[in-house]
Amino acid sequence: MLHRLKGIIDGLRVYPKRMKENLGRSYGLYNSQRVLLALIDKGITREQAYDIVQKNAMLSWRKGVEFKDILLKDKEVRKYLSKKEINSIFDLKYYFKNIDIIFKRVFG
């Protein structure tokens, strides 16, 4: 299996600019689960957190506006999450924290 994966990766072409553009097309909505969990960690119920996240995510999608910007303007969200906490949720470093381990497993 790993041998086949290496064969696929050998022929893989990566276009970082295009990858970044594609991420941008989502308005940052891929962070919605992290927002949900952060709100729950602040002590509100999962149902309340879900309603807050869903309302803001749908607004982001309908208006074509960054999810983070909508959250920063939402008074209900800001009761629980500071600007610093929201910015931290949207930091891409979170998704790359184990990249060295993954590369080591794949490439040896």
C-alpha positions as CSV (number, residue, x, y, z in Angstrom):
1,M,0.0,0.0,0.0
2,L,2.7,2.5,1.0
3,H,4.6,1.6,-2.2
4,R,1.6,2.4,-4.3
5,L,1.1,5.7,-2.4
6,K,4.7,6.8,-3.1
7,G,4.1,6.0,-6.8
8,I,1.1,8.3,-6.9
9,I,2.9,11.0,-5.0
10,D,5.9,10.9,-7.3
11,G,3.6,12.0,-10.2
12,L,1.7,14.5,-8.2
13,R,1.8,18.2,-9.3
14,V,1.1,20.8,-6.6
15,Y,0.0,24.3,-7.4
16,P,0.3,26.2,-4.1
17,K,-1.3,29.4,-5.5
18,R,-4.3,27.4,-6.8
19,M,-4.6,25.5,-3.4
20,K,-4.7,28.9,-1.6
21,E,-7.4,30.1,-4.0
22,N,-9.5,27.0,-3.5
23,L,-9.3,27.5,0.3
24,G,-10.4,31.1,-0.1
25,R,-13.4,30.0,-2.1
26,S,-14.8,28.4,1.1
27,Y,-14.8,31.7,3.0
28,G,-13.1,29.9,5.9
29,L,-16.1,27.7,6.5
30,Y,-13.8,24.7,7.0
31,N,-13.1,26.1,10.5
32,S,-16.8,25.8,11.6
33,Q,-16.1,22.7,13.7
34,R,-13.3,24.4,15.5
35,V,-15.6,27.4,16.2
36,L,-18.3,25.0,17.5
37,L,-15.9,23.2,19.8
38,A,-14.4,26.5,21.1
39,L,-17.9,27.7,22.0
40,I,-18.7,24.5,23.8
41,D,-15.5,24.8,25.7
42,K,-16.8,28.2,26.9
43,G,-19.7,26.4,28.6
44,I,-22.6,26.7,26.3
45,T,-24.5,23.6,25.1
46,R,-23.7,21.9,21.8
47,E,-27.1,22.9,20.5
48,Q,-26.6,26.6,21.3
49,A,-23.1,26.5,19.8
50,Y,-24.5,24.7,16.7
51,D,-27.2,27.3,16.2
52,I,-24.7,30.2,16.5
53,V,-22.2,28.5,14.1
54,Q,-24.9,27.5,11.6
55,K,-26.5,31.0,11.5
56,N,-23.1,32.6,10.9
57,A,-21.9,30.0,8.4
58,M,-25.1,30.4,6.3
59,L,-24.7,34.2,6.4
60,S,-21.1,33.8,5.2
61,W,-22.1,31.5,2.3
62,R,-25.1,33.6,1.2
63,K,-23.2,36.9,1.3
64,G,-19.9,35.6,0.1
65,V,-18.1,37.1,3.1
66,E,-15.3,35.5,5.2
67,F,-16.7,33.4,8.0
68,K,-14.2,34.9,10.4
69,D,-15.3,38.4,9.7
70,I,-18.9,37.6,10.3
71,L,-18.0,35.9,13.6
72,L,-15.9,38.9,14.7
73,K,-19.0,41.1,14.2
74,D,-21.5,38.8,15.9
75,K,-22.2,40.1,19.5
76,E,-23.4,36.7,20.6
77,V,-20.1,35.0,19.5
78,R,-18.0,37.8,21.0
79,K,-19.7,37.2,24.4
80,Y,-17.7,33.9,24.4
81,L,-14.8,34.3,22.1
82,S,-12.3,37.2,22.0
83,K,-10.8,38.5,18.7
84,K,-7.6,36.7,19.6
85,E,-9.4,33.4,20.1
86,I,-11.2,33.7,16.8
87,N,-8.0,34.6,15.0
88,S,-6.3,31.6,16.5
89,I,-9.1,29.3,15.4
90,F,-8.5,30.4,11.8
91,D,-4.7,30.1,11.9
92,L,-3.7,27.6,9.3
93,K,-0.7,26.5,11.5
94,Y,-3.2,24.3,13.3
95,Y,-3.7,22.2,10.2
96,F,0.0,21.8,9.6
97,K,1.1,21.0,13.2
98,N,1.8,17.3,12.4
99,I,3.1,17.8,8.8
100,D,6.6,16.7,9.6
101,I,5.3,13.4,11.2
102,I,3.1,12.8,8.2
103,F,5.9,13.4,5.7
104,K,8.2,11.1,7.7
105,R,5.6,8.3,7.6
106,V,5.0,8.7,3.9
107,F,8.5,9.3,2.7
108,G,10.6,7.6,5.3
